[in-house]
Amino acid sequence: MKVLLYFEGKKIISKSGIGRAMKHQIAALTSQNIEYTLSAKDDFDILHINTVGITSFHMIKKARKNGKKIIYHAHSTEEDFRNSFMFSNQIAPFFKKHICYLYKKADLIITPTPYSKILLENYGINVPIYAISNGINLNKFNYNENKIKKFREYFHLKEEDKVVISVG
């Protein structure tokens, strides 16, 4: 079995959440000794698609024509799209129609949160949907006394000051 991890605009998304998801997907497949490719020119058995642009549509069409299974990683919802840039709210209903059209072409959908799963189900998407976290690299978040000290110095925080941090 060979999986094509398909991402449009790899350079553009490399620093985004979807870019990190790509790294996590590669690590997961590697850890299970599952062969994968990032090149649409290679042969594959399963298309694991992560983006919602025009070339993603063409990849789905080609995979379906060749009898390949399609997993869609649904990173995007209308609700996430809203308030993301100027006029996004006006475009959001069209974006929703577009992603629904694409997501419904899959054999299975993975979404990063139970909330996103509920949204997609409420869109009327009847494809099986599984909520699986994109995960994080826990090694990046190890306790480090030196980094804590530098953080407190940078923000002029006293030892007794309480600090609440959220990463999302």
N, C-alpha and C positions, 0 to 999 in steps of 0.2 A: 504494500500500500504506500502510495506517495501523495502527499498533500501539497497543493499550491496555496501558499499564503499570499493572497493578492491584496496589495495596497496601491492605490493611485497616489502619485506625488510623494514618493518615499522621502525625498529630500525635504519637502515642505513640512511633512508630518513628523519628521524624525524627533523633534523636541516636544511634541504634543503627547497627550494621553494615548492617542491611537498609535503613535510611534513607540511609546513604551509598551503598549499591548503587543506590538509586533515582536519586540525583544522577549517578552514573557512567553508568547506563543512559540517562538523558536526554541527557547529554553525548555518548555514543556515537551515539545516533540522530541528534542534531543535527549532529554532525560528518559524517555520511553523508547528510544531507538526507533522512532518513526521517521522514515525518510520524508524530506520536504524540499521544496524549491520556492524561490521568490521570483522566478522567471516564468512568465506566461508562455514562453516558447518551449519550455520543457514539457515532457509528458507527465501526466498526473492522474490520480484516481478520484480525488476529492478536491473541490474548489472551496477554500475557506476564504471568504471575501470580507473585507473590513471597511470598505469605503462606498460612497453612494453617488459617485460621479458618472459621467457618460461612458467612460471605458469600463466601469464596473458593470453597467448594463450590457455592454457587448460581451464581456467575459461570461456573464450568466447565460446569455443567449447561446454562445459557443459551447459552453459546458453542457447545457441542456441538450443541444443538438447531438453532442457526442456521448450522451448517456452517462455523464458524470454526476455524482452526488454533489449537492451544494449546501454548505454551511454558511450562514450569514451571521457575522458578528455585528449585532445591531448596537453600535456605539451612539447613534443619533436618534433623537425623538423631536417632535415638534416643540415640546416644552423646553428642551435644552436649546433649541434653535432660537426661540423667542428672546428678545432683549440682548442678543449677542452682537449686533452691529446696527447701524442706522438703517431703518426701513425693514429690519428683519421681521418685525411683527406683521407687516403688510404681506411679506413673502411667505410667512410661516404656513398658512393653509396649503399653498402650492407645494412647499417642501414636504409637508405631511403626506400629500397625495403621492409624491415622487417616492418617498421612502417606503410607503405602504406597498406601492407597485413592485418595488425591488424586493422587499422582505418577503412578500407572498410568493416569490419565485423560488425560494429556498426549500430544501427538504427539512431543515432544522435551523432554529435561530438560537444564538447565544447572546445574552445581554448582560451587562455588568452588575445590575442590581435588581432585587425583587421589585422595586418601584418601577423601573423601566419595563420589566416583564408585564406588570399590570397595565401600564400605559399601552403597550403594544397589543395586548389582548383586548383592551377597550377600543383599539382602532379597528377591531374586527379581523385581525390576522389570526388565521386558524392553523398555521404551521406550528408544530411543537416548539415551545420556547423554554429555555433553561437559563436561569440566572446564575452566572458564575463570575465571581469577582475577577477583575483584571489582576489583582494582587499587587503586592509591592515587594521590593527587595529588602527584606528585614535587615540584612547586613549593613545597609546604608543608615539604619536608625539605631545602631548600637549606642549604649551609654558611653560618653566620652567626656571626662572631666575637663580636659583642655578646651574642647569646643564650647562647653557650658560656660567656662570662665571667660572665653573670648566673646561669647554672645552677651553675657552680662555686662562686660566692659563696653562693648559697642553700643548697647542701649542704656548705659548708665544705670543699671539695676543693682540694688543693694542685695546682699545675701538674704535678707529677710523678706524681700519683695516676692510676692506670688506672681507666677507667670502662667498664663493659659495659652496654649498654641493649638491651632487646628490646621491640618494639612488635607486638602481635598482637591 
